[in-house]
Amino acid sequence: MMRSALRKVTLYALMVTTAVAALAVVLWSAAGFLMMVVGDCGVTAFDFADWPLQLSFVLAVPAVFVFVAVKVWRYCSRRLPFSSLR
């Protein structure tokens, strides 16, 4: 009984941790994208030749974190008794 409760707590903690980490990375990248567009002292990222590479980093990193968070969420939810969601 105790082992089952510990497993549930662990799975819930993993779900919440990955969701919060993905949200933090998405917000951080949104701030980075805003800095790319608005710029610093009138210089934007689009003034340089490597702006597509910078844009891909700003968009790809949060996409990977969200993908992993969704996979972890689905993995954990299959092992937890969500009777109302099935």
C-alpha positions as a printed NumPy array, in Angstrom:
array([[  0.   ,   0.   ,   0.   ],
       [  2.732,   2.442,   0.925],
       [  4.656,   1.666,  -2.247],
       [  1.596,   2.449,  -4.377],
       [  1.075,   5.8  ,  -2.665],
       [  4.743,   6.692,  -3.08 ],
       [  4.552,   5.823,  -6.78 ],
       [  1.49 ,   8.057,  -7.225],
       [  3.197,  10.952,  -5.491],
       [  6.297,  10.449,  -7.624],
       [  4.299,  10.391, -10.845],
       [  2.327,  13.505,  -9.876],
       [  5.547,  15.303,  -8.923],
       [  7.115,  14.342, -12.252],
       [  4.07 ,  15.615, -14.142],
       [  4.021,  18.948, -12.316],
       [  7.793,  19.431, -12.534],
       [  7.966,  18.874, -16.274],
       [  4.941,  21.089, -16.904],
       [  6.409,  23.928, -14.841],
       [  9.809,  23.553, -16.524],
       [  8.208,  23.651, -19.982],
       [  6.194,  26.738, -19.021],
       [  9.322,  28.464, -17.715],
       [ 11.249,  27.73 , -20.916],
       [  8.357,  28.957, -23.072],
       [  8.166,  32.216, -21.102],
       [ 11.95 ,  32.638, -21.257],
       [ 11.916,  32.12 , -25.024],
       [  9.035,  34.546, -25.424],
       [ 11.13 ,  37.149, -23.63 ],
       [ 14.08 ,  36.278, -25.877],
       [ 11.925,  36.621, -28.974],
       [ 10.691,  39.983, -27.718],
       [ 14.288,  41.095, -27.27 ],
       [ 15.053,  39.936, -30.813],
       [ 12.215,  41.995, -32.248],
       [ 12.441,  45.084, -30.054],
       [ 16.213,  45.047, -29.903],
       [ 18.758,  46.608, -27.64 ],
       [ 19.558,  50.276, -28.245],
       [ 17.996,  50.18 , -31.701],
       [ 19.857,  47.071, -32.889],
       [ 17.589,  44.12 , -33.574],
       [ 18.521,  40.53 , -34.347],
       [ 17.233,  41.011, -37.883],
       [ 20.111,  43.418, -38.581],
       [ 22.546,  40.482, -38.615],
       [ 22.927,  37.818, -41.272],
       [ 22.443,  34.894, -38.855],
       [ 18.96 ,  35.913, -37.701],
       [ 17.318,  32.676, -39.037],
       [ 19.661,  30.643, -36.82 ],
       [ 18.86 ,  32.799, -33.802],
       [ 15.148,  32.511, -34.51 ],
       [ 15.369,  28.736, -34.841],
       [ 17.051,  28.488, -31.421],
       [ 14.399,  30.694, -29.849],
       [ 11.627,  28.532, -31.315],
       [ 13.178,  25.043, -31.202],
       [ 14.22 ,  24.911, -27.558],
       [ 10.733,  25.517, -26.102],
       [  9.237,  23.15 , -28.671],
       [ 11.498,  20.361, -27.425],
       [ 10.619,  21.096, -23.79 ],
       [  6.889,  21.106, -24.524],
       [  7.213,  17.861, -26.506],
       [  9.006,  16.168, -23.614],
       [  6.476,  17.528, -21.109],
       [  3.573,  16.153, -23.149],
       [  5.272,  12.756, -23.444],
       [  5.942,  12.641, -19.688],
       [  2.392,  13.769, -18.927],
       [  0.943,  11.008, -21.143],
       [  3.285,   8.4  , -19.664],
       [  2.352,   9.309, -16.097],
       [ -1.368,   9.653, -16.785],
       [ -1.479,   6.126, -18.192],
       [ -0.077,   4.819, -14.922],
       [ -2.398,   6.832, -12.693],
       [ -6.084,   6.079, -12.148],
       [ -7.862,   8.845, -14.021],
       [-11.264,   7.246, -14.171],
       [-12.961,  10.43 , -15.359],
       [-10.555,  10.924, -18.274],
       [-10.853,   7.428, -19.776]])
